[in-house]
Amino acid sequence: MTLSQLNSILRSFPNLTPQTQRLAIAAAAGVIIGIPAFRLAAEDYRGYLALGPGGPPHNLIGWVGQILLKPLKKEPFHTSCYTDKACEKAGPNGHVAFLTSSSLSKLKIAISLAERRGPALFVASEKPSHPIAKRTGGEIGHMHGSDGSMHINLAPKDAKLVLEKGWGQRHPLSGTVLYLGNVMVYAPRNEAELEVVKSITRAGVKFILGEELSSPEERD
C-alpha cells in the first residue's frame, strides 16, 4: 500500500464500516512501523555488503543468515572461556612462538574453508593431529583482503594472550558454530606489529600441527 492510498483511506475513514476501520488502522500502523524498519534494514544490508565477500554469501541470503546467527554470537573480548578445564582437551597448550623451518614442509596453501574464497594456510597432511585440527579441516588461518586482518585458530592459552595484549578479538561465533580459539588478529600498522602477527601465525601453525611449544622464556 502506498502513502497516497493510505491518505485516501484516512480521508474517508468516518464513512467506513467498523471492520474496514480496523483494517485501515492496521494498515496505517504497518506503514508507520514498516518504513523506519525498512530504512534500518536497508542501512544494515548496505553495511553488510560494504564488508566485502567472505564467509556467508555476499548477497541478501548471506545477510539474512548472519542475522539469524546473531543469538549465537559471543562477546569478542572476554577471556574467561580460555581458562575453563574444557580448554585443556583442545590440543597442545601452546605459546606464541617462532616457527622452525622444519614445519614449512608440513603446510600448504588452499582455498579457505571458512571464507569459501581466497587463500588460506593449511596443514598438508589429511590426517588431523587432534580433534580441533579435524574440526577446522586443517585450516590454520586466512587473511582478509579488505583490511589485512586475519582469522587464526589458536590454542586456548594463545587466544587468551592475544586478547589480553590487545592484538585481536574472538570471532563472534567462536565457542558456538566455530572453534573456541578462532581469533581475529588485527592488521599490522608497523614493522613491530608485523612481527607480532608473524609470531601469532606461527603459534597457529604449531597448534594445528599438534606440536608442543616451549615458552618464550624457555627459548631464551
C-alpha positions in Angstrom: 0.0 0.0 0.0 1.3 3.4 -1.0 1.1 6.6 1.1 -1.3 8.2 -1.3 -3.6 5.2 -1.0 -3.4 5.3 2.8 -4.2 9.1 2.8 -7.3 8.4 0.6 -8.5 5.7 3.1 -7.9 8.0 6.1 -9.9 10.9 4.5 -12.9 8.5 4.0 -12.4 6.9 7.5 -15.6 8.2 9.1 -17.7 6.6 6.3 -16.1 3.2 6.7 -17.7 0.2 8.4 -16.2 -0.8 11.8 -14.4 -3.8 10.2 -13.0 -1.6 7.4 -11.9 0.9 10.0 -10.0 -1.7 11.9 -8.3 -2.8 8.7 -7.4 0.8 7.9 -5.9 1.3 11.3 -3.8 -1.9 10.9 -2.6 -0.7 7.5 -1.7 2.7 8.9 0.2 1.1 11.7 2.0 -1.2 9.3 3.2 1.7 7.2 4.2 3.8 10.2 6.3 1.0 11.7 7.4 -0.5 8.4 9.0 2.5 6.8 11.6 3.1 9.6 12.2 -0.6 9.9 12.8 -0.9 6.2 15.2 2.0 6.3 17.2 0.5 9.2 17.3 -2.9 7.4 18.4 -1.3 4.2 21.2 0.6 6.0 22.3 -2.6 7.8 22.3 -4.5 4.5 24.5 -1.8 2.8 26.9 -2.1 5.8 27.0 -5.9 5.3 27.8 -5.5 1.6 30.5 -2.9 2.4 32.4 -5.6 4.4 33.2 -7.4 1.2 32.9 -11.1 0.3 33.9 -13.7 2.8 32.1 -16.3 4.9 28.4 -16.1 4.3 27.2 -15.4 0.7 27.8 -11.7 -0.3 24.1 -11.2 -1.0 20.6 -11.0 0.6 20.7 -14.6 1.6 24.0 -14.2 3.4 22.8 -11.0 5.2 19.7 -12.9 6.4 21.8 -15.8 7.5 24.1 -13.7 9.6 21.1 -12.0 11.3 19.8 -15.5 12.2 23.2 -16.3 13.7 23.3 -13.3 16.0 21.8 -15.1 19.0 24.8 -17.5 18.9 27.4 -14.7 18.8 29.6 -14.2 21.9 31.3 -11.2 23.4 34.5 -10.8 21.5 36.9 -9.6 24.2 36.3 -11.7 27.4 39.0 -14.3 28.1 37.4 -16.4 30.9 36.4 -19.1 28.5 40.1 -19.9 27.9 40.7 -20.8 31.5 38.0 -23.4 31.7 39.0 -27.1 32.2 37.3 -27.9 28.9 40.1 -26.0 27.1 42.7 -28.4 28.4 41.3 -31.1 26.0 41.5 -28.8 22.9 45.0 -29.9 21.9 48.5 -28.6 22.7 48.6 -25.9 25.2 50.7 -23.6 23.1 52.6 -20.3 23.5 53.1 -17.6 20.9 56.3 -18.9 19.4 58.6 -19.0 16.4 58.1 -21.5 13.6 61.0 -23.7 12.7 61.9 -24.3 9.1 61.1 -28.0 9.6 57.4 -27.1 9.8 57.3 -25.4 6.4 57.1 -28.7 4.5 54.1 -29.7 6.5 52.0 -26.8 5.2 50.1 -25.9 2.1 48.0 -23.1 0.6 44.4 -23.8 -0.5 41.0 -22.1 -0.7 39.8 -21.2 2.7 37.1 -23.5 4.1 35.9 -20.8 6.5 35.7 -17.9 3.9 35.0 -20.2 0.9 37.1 -17.9 -1.2 40.7 -16.6 -1.1 43.8 -18.4 0.0 44.3 -19.9 3.5 47.1 -21.7 5.2 46.5 -25.4 5.9 48.4 -28.4 7.3 49.4 -30.5 4.3 48.5 -33.8 6.0 45.0 -35.1 5.6 45.2 -36.9 8.9 44.3 -34.4 11.7 46.7 -34.4 14.6 43.9 -33.7 17.2 40.1 -33.1 17.3 40.3 -29.3 16.8 42.5 -29.8 13.7 39.8 -32.1 12.3 37.1 -29.7 13.2 38.8 -26.8 11.3 39.6 -29.0 8.3 43.3 -28.4 8.9 42.9 -24.7 8.2 45.3 -22.6 10.3 44.1 -19.2 9.2 43.3 -16.8 6.4 43.8 -13.1 5.6 41.0 -10.6 4.8 41.9 -8.7 1.7 39.6 -5.8 2.7 41.6 -4.7 5.7 44.6 -7.0 6.2 43.3 -8.6 9.4 43.4 -12.4 9.8 41.4 -15.2 11.4 43.7 -17.8 13.0 42.9 -20.9 15.0 45.0 -20.8 18.2 45.5 -22.9 21.3 43.3 -21.5 24.2 46.3 -20.0 26.0 47.5 -18.2 22.9 44.0 -16.9 22.1 43.8 -15.6 25.7 47.2 -13.9 25.3 46.2 -12.3 22.0 43.1 -10.7 23.6 44.9 -9.6 26.8 47.6 -7.9 24.7 45.0 -6.2 22.5 46.3 -7.9 19.4 42.9 -9.1 18.3 39.5 -10.4 19.4 37.4 -13.6 19.3 35.4 -14.4 16.3 31.8 -13.7 17.3 30.8 -17.3 16.6 33.8 -18.9 18.4 32.6 -21.3 21.0 29.4 -22.0 19.2 29.5 -22.6 15.5 33.3 -22.2 15.3 36.2 -23.5 17.5 36.7 -21.5 20.7 40.2 -20.4 19.8 39.2 -18.8 16.4 40.6 -15.3 16.8 40.7 -12.3 14.5 44.2 -10.7 14.6 44.3 -7.0 13.7 46.2 -5.9 10.7 49.7 -4.7 11.5 50.4 -0.9 11.2 54.2 -1.0 11.5 57.2 -3.4 11.5 56.9 -4.2 15.2 53.2 -5.2 14.8 54.1 -7.2 11.7 56.5 -9.3 13.8 53.7 -9.9 16.4 51.3 -11.1 13.6 54.0 -13.4 12.3 54.6 -14.9 15.8 50.8 -15.4 16.3 50.6 -17.1 12.9 53.4 -19.4 13.8 51.7 -20.3 17.0 48.6 -21.2 15.0 50.7 -23.4 12.8 52.2 -25.2 15.8 48.7 -25.7 17.3 47.0 -27.2 14.3 50.1 -29.3 13.6 49.8 -30.7 17.1 53.3 -29.7 18.1 54.1 -28.9 21.7 55.7 -25.5 22.1 58.2 -24.1 24.6 57.5 -20.8 26.2 59.4 -17.7 25.1 61.4 -17.8 28.4 62.4 -21.4 27.7 63.7 -20.5 24.2 66.0 -17.7 25.5 
